[in-house]
Amino acid sequence: MEKIAIVGVAQTKYERRKKGEIFYDMVYEVTTKAMEDAGYTLDDIDNVITVSNDFWDGRTISCMAVQEVAGAHDKNVSTVEGDGAFGAFYGAMRVLGGFKTTLVVTHSKGSEGDSKVITNAMFDPVYHRALGLDAISSSALQAQAYMEKYGITEEQCAMVSVKNHGNAKNNPCAQLPMNITVEDVMRSRKIADPLKLLDCSPVSDGAAAIIIADKDSAKKARNTPVWIKGIAHCSDAYFLGDRDLADPRALKDAAARAYAMAGITRPRDEIDVVELYDAFSYMEPLWLEGMGFCNQGDGGRMIEKGISVKGGSLPVNPSGGVLSAHPVLTAGLARIIESTLQLRGEADERQVPGARTALAHGINGPCGQSHCVWILGRE
């Protein structure tokens, strides 16, 4: 693959409700900050990709409402209706296809919608929507399937919540930095068995942006470029009943292809930090298995041994992850941004010393139907 890099990043602080800010305000903030971070002006941006969703925004053709403040006037514009990691994937394709620079912008105001109603629309309208399935209840089914198949315990999942909320204390953008214990997680209100309140990510508002550039344009950037070494995505079956929810096949495929592109043969030894999409606590061990960092069924023990803590041999979500802030559509791009900051050595108190290779991850659809895996490097 030709050398392309992330040269500018920006994200808002994630909050339960940004009452005084509309989509315009958030998108303008991250667009201008990403260009400032890169040392670029609008004249340096060839094309713009906006990531939005009509259901979450509550209006038709939601992308049209933010393109002006994303600097898209008189530029080639594309839109993506899914997680920001997939929008960034498309942005990378645009640069590989001949554009010199691409700005990718995502926004989300979960506070202005009803997530149960919105995520119910993910499911088949004839057979599944009438059952009342949504993101939480379907994930509870996946968590139960995973626990029963491999003996994963609720306490092991609770350790993920403790770790990530604790990590969030070092992240000024995080929504829920907290000191909690496994007992606190276990005693928190049951949402959908076996998921409890502290196993679940919050409703969040926020926005994020990155700038992707080709090799020549990257040389002009203010900061050290972070190179995209490998990217891949894959989608599994639409119907939950057609999938083994405890076996993330799409993630295995996406990770394998991203590793191959990046020349990685021993991910556990060659990757220094992981930022993955943990909308629920059980997802961290399950996704780590799918990414090949341990054998299937060993994710819980990996958590228990402290391997994924900030000072462990494979730090996972030192930013606090999605459990600590979940702006839908933006969360996957935030994983890429956090990985970029790690590789630039600019993650402040959440910095993993000596990080040179990072994995960032986003998902689309119920129970991780689709996965997008990024391998980023300093060189």
Secondary structure, 3 states (H helix, E strand, C coil): CCCEEEEEEEECCCECCCCCCCHHHHHHHHHHHHHHHHCCCHHHCCEEEEECCHHHHCCCCHHHHCCCCCCCCCCEEEEECCCHHHHHHHHHHHHHCCCCEEEEEEEEEHHHCCHHHHHHCCCCCCCCHHHCCCHHHHHHHHHHHHHHHHCCCHHHHHHHHHHHHHHHHHCCCCCCCCCCCHHHHHHCCEEECCEEHHHECCCCEEEEEEEEEEHHHHCCCCCCCEEEEEEEEEECCCCHHHCCCCCCHHHHHHHHHHHHHHCCCCHHHHCCEEECCCCECCHHHHHHHHCCCCCCCCHHHHHHCCCCCCCCCCCECCCCCHHHCCCCCCHHHHHHHHHHHHHHCCCHHHCCCCCCEEEEEEEECCCCCEEEEEEEECC
